[in-house]
Amino acid sequence: MMAPLIDTTDVTREKLDIGLLKALLPRFRPHIRRLLTAALLMAVGSGLTISSPLIVRHAIDQVFPSGNVRQLIAVAGLLLGVIATSFIVNYLQQINLEIVGQNIVRKIRVEVFSHITRLPQAYFSHNPVGTILSRVESDTEAMRRMFTNTVVTLLSDCILVVSIFIVMFVLSWRLAMVLFVMAPLVAWMTIRINRKIVPIFVNARRETAKVYGYLEEYLRGVRVVQAFSQETNVSTGMNEVNRRKFNVEYPGEWLANLFGHSVFFTSTIATILVLGIGGYWSLNRPEFVTMGTLVAFLGYIERFFGPVFHLSEQLNVIQRAFAGIRRIDDVLSMPQETTRIQSELQTGNSASSDPLPAYDPALPPIAEGIEFRNVWFAYTGSDWVLEDVSLVIPRSARYAVVGPTGSGKTTLINLLFRFDHPQRGVIFLDGRDIRTIPLDDLRRRMGLVMQDIVLFPGTVLDNLRLDDETISDIRVLNALETVGAARLVDHSITGLHRELAEHGANLSVGERQLLSFARALVHEPSILVLDEATSSVDPLSEHRIRSAMDTLMQGRTSLVIAHRLQTILDSDCIVVLQNGRIVEKGRHADLLTRRGTYSNLYQIQFGGNGKTV
């Protein structure tokens, strides 16, 4: 049994793009002082690294022959000081870079999360939760690693390698040429192996995302897995996903290991050549190479090949970071809900170009209330969920929408909240096209109580006011009292700090539903929308919830989506949807006398055989 794993990564775009870095440069400006400090420390650290073998060379060539113990102690103390200073400088450099990287990535992470929360619902319908999480966390973390470690390491290594090569030529160009003979081989190995490694790790990252996606899906639904005794099948599926990751990743790790050992072998050959040739010159031609110079060269060889050894790993980190930067840039470039609608209104382009009848502009919208005028909507193509729906809900009226599953009831709510947008037609609120109302203002006027109750880990207070600090504790407690849920917090302000488990698992379904009613009331909406608010509760809880519904709807424009007709019998108007069209509309008693779709639904629930009376 396998989870539906969606992979939208375009491998052809997983390339280094310097243009992406240019877009990030403005984010570094507030930290320019720390960056300059880190650059200065990097230069100092490179100088100290180069100086250590020179100190050893001086000790061997000058101090040892003189037999001066004081000079030897002084040189040893100098070497100790250089090593200690180098450690401190590198530590301070890394601290400065880590502070810069953490601050930049923190802001980017918040920016990405904030942007994602304002994207249209279609984005969340087409992107799994695991993919979205990777944008906010994994991709930004890859950026941090590159900025705080990899880039600086590569720059430092490049400076170090060039500096060491210059120093070695100054000390002995003959020995430097011996080492230089090995450079083409090292360059060839680096280019050759990294060309093979980079695509492998691109695919490995994709497979890793699939593993996380599988874990997220089945850990979230572990109750269903256990209820149907599917633990073995799920584990088998996990093994299959993990095996594919292993099959992709193993060749990359093998090549990386081969590269590391190849560099080590090359450095060993270089050491042997320098030791053999240099040793011969030191013993027989000391004017070519002194013993101290030979020892210094041997010290420089390790420092010279060390950066090359780490090059493969650093390039992989950079490649991952660039891929993360590109995906983050793709997310941030997606138009937010308000931006997209403003563009659509300015250009006159709608979401569809199908030749459908437009709404009638000759009729002015109602001054107060909600109006759906000639609304058409389809999720894909011309598979219409709503067809030419026109509906007027006067202010303070109670309207209910009923109909078979798939008739378009919940779609009406999605359009009203601008989670989705009609391809044709217009929705008005108090005489204004809702597309012209700022999104925050629009949704602030409406309260939504859903069938799927969403509660977050935290306190009752946190869940009801949703981090809006302007809402007082007294206001929250009064809302709980109004809907009959104050007993959940012992009728006290202190009880508002009761901790809720994830998804409110320590509450019953009815209690969670009452909290969702209280949350809607706390925010004092003028329009109340209830989407199947009693469909998942027992009759006793339903009775309490219906009482809360009556209290909540008093003085408010209300739109109720219901399967249980018992909850909407006293509505001012009941709208019956079927196949995306309004087929009936009226009060309960009137609709029963018509012996139509509503009467059939009523008979199914209360008459037993489903036939019209």
N, C-alpha and C positions, 0 to 999 in steps of 0.2 A: 504493500500500500504506500503510494508515494504522494507527497504534497505537490500541488501545482506550483512549480518554481519558475518564475518569469525572469528571463535574462534579457535586459535591454541594452547591454553594453555593446558599443560599436568598437570592435577591435581596431578597425582601420584608423580610428581617431586617437588611439593610445600612443601618441607621439609627442616628443618634446616640442613645445611651442613657446618661444620666447615672448611672443605677444601677450600670453597669459600673465607672465611675470610683470610686464609693463603695467597691466591693469591693477596689479597689487602694490605697485610702488607707492601710491599715495598713502597706503596704510602704514608705511614705515616712517613717514615724516615726523609724527609725534615722538618717535623713539630715536631720532638721528643722533642725539648725544650719546646714548648707550651704544649704538652701533659704531660710532667713531671710537669710543673707548674700547670696544671689543676688537676693532681693527688694529688699534695701537697695541693692545695686549697681544694680539696674534703676531704682530711684527716682532715684538720683544721676545715672545716665546720661541719664534723661529730662530732668532739670533742666539738665544741661550742654548737651543738644541745644537746649533752648528758649533758653538764655542767649546762644548765639552770635549770632543776629540782633540781640538787644538790644545787644550790645557794638558791632556794626557801626552800629546806629542812633545810639548815643552818640557814636561817632567822627564820623559825618557831621553830626549836629546840634550837637555841642558842641565837638569837638576841631578839626575843619576850619575853622570860622569864627574860632576863636581864633588859629590859626596857630602853636600851641605844638607844636614838634617833639618835645619830651620827652614830653608827654602822648600824642602819636601813637605814639611808640615803646612807651610803657607799655601803651597799649591794644592795639597789635599783639602785644606780648608776652603780654598777658592772653588774647587770642584764641588764640594759639598754645598757651598752657598749657591752655586749656579743651579744645581739640581733642585735644591729647596725652592729657590726663586722661580724656577721653571714650573714647578708644581703649583705654586701660589698663583702665578700669572695665568696658567691654563685653567685653574679653578675659577678665578675671577672672570676670565673670558667666558667660560661656559655659563656662569651665573648670569652675566649680563645678557647673553644671547637667549638663555632660557626665559628670563623675564620678558624680553621683547617678544619671543615666540609665543609664550603663554598669553600675553595680553592681546596680541594680534589675533590668535586663533580663538580666544574667548569671545572677542567682538564678532569675528566671522561666524562662529557657531551660533551666537545669539541672533545675528542678522539672518543667517540661513533659516533657523527655526522660525523666527518672526515672519520671514517671507513665505515659508511653507504654510504656516497657519492661515495665510491670506490668499492662498491659491484656490482656484475653483475646485469643486468636489470631483470633477472629472479626473484631476490629477491623482487623487487618492484612490479612485476606482481602477486606475490603470497601473498603479505602482504599489507593490507589496510593502507592508510595514517594514520588513527587513531592509529593503532598498532605501526607503526614506531615512531609516535610522543610520545607515551607512553614510548618507550625505551629511547628516548632522554631526556624527561622531567620528567614524573611521576616516573619511576623506579629510576632515579638518585635522585629525591627528597626524595623518601622513604629511600634511603641510607643515605642521609644527616640527616634526622630525627633520624635515628638509631644511627649514629655516634655522633651527637651533643647533643642528649637528652636522648634517651632510654637506650643505653648501660651504659652511665655514671649514669643515674638515678638508674638502676638496681644494678650496682656495689655499688653506694652510699647507696642504701637501704639495700643491703645485709650486708655491713659493719655496718650500723646503727643498724639493727635488732640484729646482733650478739653482738655488743657492748652494746646495751641496755640490752640484756638478761644477759650478764656478770655483768653489773653494778647492775641490779636488784638482782641477786644472791648474790652479795657482800653485798648489803644493807639489804636484808632479803630473805634468801632462802625459808622461809616458804611461803611468799606472792608470790615469783617467782614460786613455785610449783603450787599455785592456778592458776596462769596465764598459766603455762605450760600444765595444763589439757586441756585447750582450743586449744592448738596448733594442735593436730591431726585432730580435726574437721575442722579447717581452711585449713590445708593441703589437706584434702580429698575434700573439696568444690573447692579449687583452681584447683586441678588436674581434678576432675570430670567435672567441667563446661568448663574449657579450652579445653578439648578434644572435646567437642561439638562445641565450639565457633570457633576454628581455621578453620575447613572445611567450616563452614558457611561464614566466611569472605573471604575465598578463592573464593567461588562462587560469593559472593557479589562484589568482585573486578572485576571478569569477566563480571558480568552484568553491572557494572559501565562503563567498557570499551565499551560495546555495546551501552550504552546511548550516550557516547561521539562520537562513530562512527556514530550513526544515526544523531546526530546534525551536525557533520562535513559534511556528505554527502548532507543533505538537505539544510543546510545553504549555502553551496557552489553552489548548483543548485537551489537556490530559484527563479531565473527568470523562469526556466522551470515549477516549481511548480505553480507560479502565472499565467503563460501563459496558462496553462491547467486547471486553477481553481481547483487545488488539495489541497488547504490549509486544508480543513476539513479532507480529507483522510490522509494527512501527519500528522496532529495533532492526529488523531486516532491512527496511527502507533506509534507516540511518546508516547502516553498514554499507549499503549500495552508494549512497551519496558520498560518504567518507572515502570509499574505495576509489571513486572517480577522481576525487581530489588528490588522493595518494598517487594514482596513475599519472596525473598531470604534473604534480609537484616533484615527484621523485627524480625524473630526468634533470630537472633544474637544479636540485640539490646536488645531484651527482656531478653535473658540469661545474657548479660553483666549487665543489670540493676538489675536482680535477684542476681547476684554475689555481686554487690556493696552493695545492701541492706542486703544480708546475712552476709557479713563481718561487716557491721555497726551493725547488730543485735548481732553478736557474740561479737564484741567489747563492746557493751552495757552490755551484760550478764557478760563479764569479769570485766567491771567496777563495776557492782553491787556486784559481788562476792568479789572483792578486797575491795570495800568500806565496805561491810557488815562484812566480816571476819576480815579485817584489822582494821576497826573501833572498833569492839569488842575487839581485842587484844590491840589496842591503849588505850582503856578506862580501860580494866581490866588486861591486861598483858603488860604493857609498855616496859618490858624488851624484848618482842618479836618484837614489832613494835612501833616506836615513831610516834607522829602526823606528824612530818616533813617527815618521811620516807613514810607514807601513802600518803601524798599529792604528794610527788615525784613520787610514783608509779602511781598515777592517771595521772600525766603528761606524764609518759613514755608509758602508755597504748595507748594513742592517737598516739604517735610517733611510737609505735610498729605495730599497725594495719594499719596505713597510707600506708606504702609500699605495704602491702598485698592488700589493696583496689585498688591500681593502677596497680597491677601485671597483671591483665587480659588485660588492655589496652596496657601496655608495650609489652606483649608477642605478641599481635596482630600486633603492629608496627614492631617488630622484624621479625615476620613471613612474613609480606609484604616486608620488606627490603631484606630478604634472597631470596624471590621469584624474586624481582627486580634484585638483584645481579646475580642470575642464568641466567635470561633472558639477562642481559647485557653481561655476560660472553659468552652466546651462540652467541650473535651478534659479539662480538670481536673475537671469535674463527672461525667465517666464513672466508674462504680464500678470500682475495681480488682478483680482476681481474688478476693482474699481477702475484700474487703468484700461483693462480690456473693454469694459462697457463704455467708458468715455471715448475711446478710439472708435468703437462701433457707432456711437451716436454722431460723432463728428464726420465720419466717412459715409454714413448711411448704409454701411454693409451690415447685414445680419448674419447669424450663424448658418443660414441656409439660403441658397439661391433658387430653391424650388418655386415654380410659379403657383403659389397658393394665394387665396384671397386675403388681402390685408384687412386690418380692423377698420371699422367705419369711423373716419375722423370727423364726420359731420355731427356725430352725437357727442356732446360734452360729457366728461366723466362726472361721476357723482361727487358732491362737495365733501361728504363725510362718509367714510367706509372703504370697503375693498371692492374692486371691480376687475374681473377677468374678461377681456374683450377679444373675441375671436382668436383664442390662444391655440396654437398648434405646437406640439413638442414631440421629438423623437430622439432617442439616444444614439441611434445609428441610422444613416440613410433616410429612407422614407417609411421606416417601420414605426408608424405613429403611435405613441402612447396616449396622447391627447389630440383630439381632432375638433377644431373650431368650437372650443369651449367658451361660453359666455356666461358669467355669473356675477350678480351684484349682491354684496353682503352689507347691509346698512350698519351704521354705527350702533354699537351696543346690542346688536342682534346675535342670537344663537343659531348658527347654521351647522348642520351635520351632513357629512358626505358618506354614503354607503355604496356598496357594490361588490361584485365578485372579486376574488383575488386577481390582480393584474389589470384591473379596470382603470387605473391611473389615479387612485385616491392620494397616495403618498406623493406622487409626482406634483400634484397641486401645491402641496406644502413646500416641496423643494423649489418650485418656481417662485412662490411667495417670499421665501427667505433668500432668494437669489443663489441657492446652491447650484441650480441649473437655470438655463435661460431659454425661453421659447424661440422657435425658429420663426414664428409669425405671431402677430397679435401683441397686445400690450396689457400689462397689469398696472392698475392705478391704485394708489393709496391716498385717500383724502384729496383726490383730484390731481395728484402728481404721478407721472410715470415713475415707477419705483427705480428705474435705471438712473434717474436724475437725483435720487436721494442718496446722500453719502451712506455707504454700507453700514458703518457703525451706528448712525442715527436710525437707519431702517430697522436693524435687528434689535436696537435698544428699545424700540417701541413694542416689540413682540416677545412673548414668552412661549417656549416650546416644551411640551412634556411628551416624551417619546415612549414607544413600546419597549425599546431596548434602553434600559436605564443605565446611565453612565455615572458611576461614582469613582472618585479618585482616592488613592491612599492619603490619609490625613484625617483631620477632625471633621465633625459635622459642620462646624462653623466655616471651615475652609471650603467645603463642598457646596454650601448654600450661597455663600457670597462670592465664590470663585475669585478669591484674592483681591476683591474690590474693597479696599480699606475704608472707603467712604460709607460703607454699609455698617451700621452699628450693631452691637450684639443684641440690644433690645429689639431692634427691627427684625432680626433673624428669629429671635425667640417668639415674637408676636406672630410671625408668619407660621411657625410651627404650631402655635396655639390655634390659629385660625383654621388650619387644615386638620386639626386633631392629631398631631404627631408630637406634641410637646412631651409626652411620656417617654419618648425615646431619649430625651436629655434630662429626665427627672424634673421638668418644669423649672429649670434653673439655668442661669447664665453659665455657671461652672460646667454644667452638663454639656454645653455646646462644644467643649473641648474633648468630648469622647472620641477616641480614635476609631476610625473605620478601617477594616481590612481592604485588601485590593478588591475592586469591583463591589465593595460593600458586602463581602461574603459573610460577615458576622451579623447580617440583618436578613429578615425574611423578604420575600418578593414584595409583599404588601407594604412593609416598612420602607423599602427602597423607593417604592412608587410614591408613598406619601412625602418622602424627602424631595423627590423630583417636583411634586406640586408646590412644596414650600419654597424650593429654589426659584420656581417661576414667580411666585408671589413676592419673594424678597426683592426682586428687581423691578417690581411694580409696572408691568407692561400694560399698555392700553389695548393690546390685541393678544388673545390667548389661542394657541393652537395645540390641540391634543391629538396625538397620533396613536390610536389603539391603546389608550392609557390604561385600560382595565383588562386587556386580553389575556394576561398571564397570571391572574390572581384568583384565589378561591372566592366563593360567593360571599363569605363573611367579610373578607378584605375588600371585596368589590363594593359592598354596602358602605363601608367607611370611606372608600375612595370616591364613590358617587357623591357622598355628602361633602367631601373636600372639593370636588369638581363644582358643585352648586355654589359653594362659597367663593371659589376662585373666579367663576364666570360672572358674578354679580357686577353689573355696570361695565362690563368689558365686551368688546366685539370678540365673538368666539367662533372658531372653526374646529369641529370635532370630527375626526376620522374614526369610524367604529365598525366592528364586526358584530359586537353584542348590541342588538337594537334596543335592549332594555335601558341602556344608558342615554339614549337620545330621543325617547318618545315625546318629551315635552319641548323639543327644539322649535324655534320659530319657523324653521324651514328645513326639510330634509331633501338633499340633492342625491339622486341615484345616478351613478356612473356605470356604463357598460361598454366595454370595448373602446374606451377613450372618449365616449360621447355622453352628454347628459340626456338621459332618456325619460326621467321623471323628476318632478320638483313640486314640493308642497308640504303641508303639515301631515302628521302621522295619520290622523283619521281620514283625511282626504285621499291619501295615497292608498289606504286599505280599500276604499270603495272603488278605486280604479281597477283593482284586480290585475295589476301589472307586475313588473319586476320586484318592486318593494313588497307587494303583498306576498309574492312567492317566498322572498327572503324571510318575511315575518312568519309565514306558515312553517317554513323549515325549522325555525328556532322554537316556535311556540305551538304549532299545530300538529307536528309529528310527521305528516306525510308529504309536505311540501307542495300540495296542490292549492290552487286559489280557492277562496271561499266565496 
